[in-house]
Amino acid sequence: MKIGTGTRNLTHQSNYTGETFISGGTVQSNSDANLGGGGGITFANNAVLKAVGPIGTARNITLNAGG
């Protein structure tokens, strides 16, 4: 979960397996593996996923109001 402004840089593979909620700010990653073990991601309140390089994913991505 990320809430609020600012940028969180995900630079290492994560073993987190739950759903992810991003509310505001930016999450930056260069790999789908850095976003966790494949659970869905929900973006809200003008949240941004900044891909640093090409990223492919099979996970569910939800854009809520402002996401």
C-alpha positions as CSV (number, residue, x, y, z in Angstrom):
1,M,0.0,0.0,0.0
2,K,1.2,3.5,-0.8
3,I,-0.8,6.5,0.3
4,G,0.0,10.2,-0.3
5,T,2.3,12.2,-2.5
6,G,5.9,11.5,-3.3
7,T,7.6,8.7,-5.1
8,R,8.4,5.1,-3.9
9,N,11.1,3.4,-6.0
10,L,10.8,-0.4,-6.1
11,T,14.3,-1.6,-7.0
12,H,14.3,-5.2,-5.7
13,Q,12.1,-8.3,-6.3
14,S,9.3,-8.6,-3.8
15,N,7.7,-11.8,-2.4
16,Y,4.6,-9.9,-1.3
17,T,1.5,-11.7,-2.6
18,G,-1.5,-9.6,-1.6
19,E,-3.5,-7.1,-3.5
20,T,-1.9,-3.6,-3.8
21,F,-3.6,-0.3,-3.3
22,I,-1.9,2.9,-4.4
23,S,-3.6,6.2,-3.5
24,G,-1.7,9.2,-4.7
25,G,1.9,9.8,-5.6
26,T,4.1,7.6,-7.8
27,V,5.4,4.1,-7.7
28,Q,8.4,3.6,-9.9
29,S,9.7,0.1,-11.0
30,N,11.8,-1.5,-13.6
31,S,10.3,-5.0,-13.2
32,D,6.9,-6.6,-12.7
33,A,8.6,-8.8,-10.1
34,N,9.3,-5.7,-8.0
35,L,5.6,-5.1,-7.6
36,G,5.0,-8.4,-5.7
37,G,3.9,-11.9,-6.4
38,G,1.2,-11.2,-8.9
39,G,-1.7,-9.8,-6.9
40,G,-3.8,-7.1,-8.5
41,I,-3.0,-3.4,-8.2
42,T,-5.6,-0.6,-7.7
43,F,-4.7,3.0,-8.5
44,A,-6.7,5.9,-7.0
45,N,-6.4,9.7,-6.3
46,N,-4.1,10.5,-9.3
47,A,-1.7,7.7,-8.4
48,V,0.9,6.8,-11.1
49,L,2.9,3.7,-12.0
50,K,6.1,4.9,-13.7
51,A,7.7,2.1,-15.6
52,V,11.5,2.5,-15.9
53,G,12.0,0.5,-19.0
54,P,9.6,-2.0,-20.6
55,I,7.4,-3.9,-18.1
56,G,4.9,-6.7,-19.0
57,T,2.4,-8.0,-16.6
58,A,-0.5,-10.5,-16.4
59,R,-1.9,-9.0,-13.1
60,N,-5.2,-7.2,-12.9
61,I,-4.9,-3.5,-12.8
62,T,-7.8,-1.3,-11.7
63,L,-8.1,2.5,-12.2
64,N,-10.4,4.1,-9.7
65,A,-11.6,7.7,-9.9
66,G,-8.5,9.9,-10.4
67,G,-6.3,6.8,-10.9
